[in-house]
Amino acid sequence: MTPTPIPTRVVLLAGPSGSGKSSLAARTGLPVLRLDDFYKNGDDPTLPLVAGSADIDWDSPLSWDAEAAVAAIAELCRTGRTTVPVYDISASARVGEEAFAIDRTPLFVAEGIFAADIVARCGELGVLADALCLRGRPTTTFRRRLARDLREGRKAVAFLLRRGWRLMRAERGIVARQTGLGAYPCDKGEALGRVAAAAAGRHRTSPAGHPTADATPPGRP
């Protein structure tokens, strides 16, 4: 008798910019889909602006192609492979595309600041294992974000300082919004435990009503 194949699911990892999503995703040892690669190009006429400013609001979900991100996740869960854009943040543009494959891995992580915006859609498609929102101290997030952005030359220094100050003041509201969209707020330790539980196939229903992993410390059955 042919065994029933294990369905592939995704853990959506959200959180404010600089909260440590990428480093935590790497620590899971799972394939990681970078949702920030689905940003719109800088010349897209639909890009939103920061209120009272000429700056593009790259922290608004309107600056991001949610439909393309969901399509890529769905294809990965269905076939184990997809094609994703390659995005250059310093140029605010997609500079190419590349193949991305998870092979037969039954679980992968999709991380990005807009991951919570697709929790409901992934739940409807039946591919959601868990949705998490990393939270911490706004001042720590500010320092980590600024150091990363300066190191990588993501934008002009003046822009990074304006954005960093704005995001630090807004951080608690950002976490509250992502939690309201169905992402479970937690620190890195708890997040790793929930990913471990999802990998072990343990799920429960959260207060938000979507399937999430039953939290278990990493390395424990």
C-alpha positions as CSV (number, residue, x, y, z in Angstrom):
1,M,0.0,0.0,0.0
2,T,1.4,3.4,-1.1
3,P,2.0,5.7,1.9
4,T,0.1,9.0,1.9
5,P,2.5,11.8,1.2
6,I,3.0,14.3,4.0
7,P,1.6,17.7,2.9
8,T,4.0,20.6,2.7
9,R,3.2,23.6,4.9
10,V,4.7,27.0,5.7
11,V,5.6,28.8,8.9
12,L,5.0,32.6,8.3
13,L,7.5,34.6,10.2
14,A,6.6,38.3,10.7
15,G,7.8,41.1,12.9
16,P,9.1,44.7,12.7
17,S,12.0,45.4,10.4
18,G,15.2,44.6,12.4
19,S,13.5,42.2,14.8
20,G,15.7,39.3,13.8
21,K,13.5,37.4,11.4
22,S,16.2,36.4,9.0
23,S,18.7,35.2,11.6
24,L,16.0,33.2,13.4
25,A,14.8,31.6,10.1
26,A,18.3,30.5,9.4
27,R,18.6,28.9,12.9
28,T,15.6,26.7,12.2
29,G,17.6,24.7,9.6
30,L,14.6,24.8,7.3
31,P,14.4,26.2,3.7
32,V,13.7,29.9,3.9
33,L,11.7,32.0,1.4
34,R,12.5,35.7,1.6
35,L,9.3,37.6,1.3
36,D,11.0,40.9,1.0
37,D,12.0,39.9,-2.6
38,F,8.4,40.5,-3.5
39,Y,8.6,44.3,-3.1
40,K,7.4,46.4,-5.9
41,N,9.8,48.3,-8.1
42,G,10.7,51.8,-7.1
43,D,9.0,53.3,-10.2
44,D,5.7,51.5,-9.6
45,P,3.0,54.2,-9.6
46,T,1.0,52.4,-6.9
47,L,3.7,52.8,-4.3
48,P,2.5,54.7,-1.1
49,L,4.2,57.7,0.4
50,V,4.9,58.4,4.1
51,A,2.2,60.9,5.2
52,G,3.5,64.5,4.9
53,S,6.7,63.4,3.1
54,A,8.1,62.6,-0.3
55,D,9.6,59.3,1.0
56,I,8.2,56.0,-0.3
57,D,6.6,54.1,2.5
58,W,8.4,50.8,2.2
59,D,6.8,49.7,5.5
60,S,3.3,49.8,4.0
61,P,2.0,46.5,2.7
62,L,0.9,48.5,-0.4
63,S,4.6,48.5,-1.4
64,W,4.6,44.7,-1.6
65,D,3.1,42.2,-4.1
66,A,1.1,39.9,-1.7
67,E,-0.5,38.1,-4.6
68,A,2.8,37.0,-6.1
69,A,4.1,35.9,-2.7
70,V,1.1,33.8,-2.0
71,A,1.3,32.2,-5.4
72,A,4.9,31.3,-4.8
73,I,4.1,29.7,-1.4
74,A,1.2,27.8,-2.9
75,E,3.4,26.4,-5.7
76,L,6.1,25.4,-3.2
77,C,3.6,23.5,-1.2
78,R,2.2,21.9,-4.2
79,T,5.3,21.0,-6.2
80,G,8.4,21.7,-4.0
81,R,9.7,24.4,-6.3
82,T,9.0,27.8,-7.8
83,T,10.6,30.9,-9.3
84,V,11.1,33.9,-7.2
85,P,12.3,37.5,-7.9
86,V,15.7,38.7,-6.9
87,Y,15.3,42.2,-5.3
88,D,18.0,44.8,-4.8
89,I,16.8,47.0,-1.9
90,S,19.5,49.6,-2.5
91,A,18.2,50.0,-6.1
92,S,14.6,49.5,-5.1
93,A,14.2,47.2,-8.1
94,R,13.9,43.5,-9.1
95,V,17.1,42.7,-10.8
96,G,16.3,39.1,-11.9
97,E,14.7,35.9,-10.9
98,E,15.9,32.5,-9.6
99,A,14.7,29.0,-9.0
100,F,13.9,28.1,-5.4
101,A,13.3,24.6,-4.3
102,I,12.5,22.8,-1.0
103,D,12.4,19.3,-2.6
104,R,10.6,17.0,-0.3
105,T,10.9,19.0,2.9
106,P,7.4,19.0,4.6
107,L,8.0,22.4,6.2
108,F,9.6,25.7,5.2
109,V,9.7,29.2,6.6
110,A,8.6,32.4,4.7
111,E,9.9,35.5,6.5
112,G,9.3,39.2,5.9
113,I,7.8,42.3,7.5
114,F,4.5,41.6,5.6
115,A,4.2,37.9,6.4
116,A,1.2,38.5,8.7
117,D,-0.7,40.1,5.8
118,I,-1.0,36.7,4.1
119,V,-1.9,34.6,7.2
120,A,-5.6,34.5,6.3
121,R,-4.9,33.6,2.6
122,C,-2.5,30.8,3.5
123,G,-5.0,29.5,6.0
124,E,-7.7,29.4,3.4
125,L,-5.4,27.5,1.0
126,G,-4.7,24.9,3.8
127,V,-0.9,25.4,3.7
128,L,-0.4,27.2,7.0
129,A,1.5,25.4,9.8
130,D,2.0,28.5,12.0
131,A,2.3,32.3,11.9
132,L,4.6,34.1,14.3
133,C,5.5,37.7,15.0
134,L,8.8,38.4,16.6
135,R,8.7,41.1,19.3
136,G,11.4,42.7,21.5
137,R,12.5,46.1,22.7
138,P,12.0,48.9,20.2
139,T,15.3,50.5,21.1
140,T,17.1,47.2,20.4
141,T,15.3,46.8,17.2
142,F,16.2,50.3,16.2
143,R,19.9,49.7,16.8
144,R,19.9,46.3,15.0
145,R,18.0,47.7,12.0
146,L,20.2,50.8,11.6
147,A,23.4,48.8,11.8
148,R,22.2,46.3,9.2
149,D,20.9,48.9,6.8
150,L,24.1,51.0,7.0
151,R,26.3,47.9,6.6
152,E,24.4,46.8,3.5
153,G,24.0,50.3,2.1
154,R,20.3,49.8,1.7
155,K,19.3,53.5,1.4
156,A,20.7,57.0,2.0
157,V,21.7,57.6,5.6
158,A,19.2,60.4,6.1
159,F,16.4,58.2,4.8
160,L,17.5,55.4,7.1
161,L,17.5,57.7,10.2
162,R,14.1,59.1,9.4
163,R,12.7,55.7,8.8
164,G,14.3,54.2,11.9
165,W,13.0,56.9,14.2
166,R,9.5,56.5,12.8
167,L,9.5,52.7,13.1
168,M,10.9,52.8,16.7
169,R,7.9,55.0,17.7
170,A,5.5,52.8,15.8
171,E,6.9,49.4,16.8
172,R,4.3,48.4,19.4
173,G,1.5,49.3,16.9
174,I,3.2,47.3,14.2
175,V,3.3,44.2,16.5
176,A,-0.3,44.8,17.5
177,R,-1.4,45.0,13.8
178,Q,0.4,41.8,12.9
179,T,-1.0,40.0,15.9
180,G,-4.5,41.1,14.8
181,L,-3.8,39.6,11.4
182,G,-3.2,36.2,13.1
183,A,0.5,36.1,13.8
184,Y,1.4,34.8,17.3
185,P,3.6,37.3,19.2
186,C,6.7,35.8,20.8
187,D,10.4,36.1,21.4
188,K,13.0,34.1,19.5
189,G,13.1,31.3,22.0
190,E,9.4,30.6,21.9
191,A,9.4,31.0,18.1
192,L,12.0,28.3,17.7
193,G,9.9,26.0,20.0
194,R,6.8,26.6,17.9
195,V,8.7,25.9,14.7
196,A,10.1,22.7,16.2
197,A,6.5,21.7,17.1
198,A,5.3,22.4,13.6
199,A,8.1,20.3,12.2
200,A,7.0,17.5,14.4
201,G,3.4,17.8,13.1
202,R,1.8,19.1,16.3
203,H,-0.9,21.7,15.7
204,R,-3.6,23.5,17.6
205,T,-6.0,26.3,17.0
206,S,-5.0,29.7,18.2
207,P,-7.3,32.4,19.6
208,A,-7.2,34.0,16.1
209,G,-8.7,30.8,14.7
210,H,-5.9,29.7,12.4
211,P,-3.9,26.4,12.8
212,T,-0.7,26.9,14.7
213,A,1.9,24.6,16.2
214,D,1.6,23.5,19.8
215,A,4.6,25.2,21.4
216,T,7.3,22.7,22.4
217,P,10.9,23.6,23.3
218,P,13.3,22.8,20.5
219,G,14.9,19.3,20.5
220,R,12.1,17.8,22.6
221,P,9.7,15.2,21.0
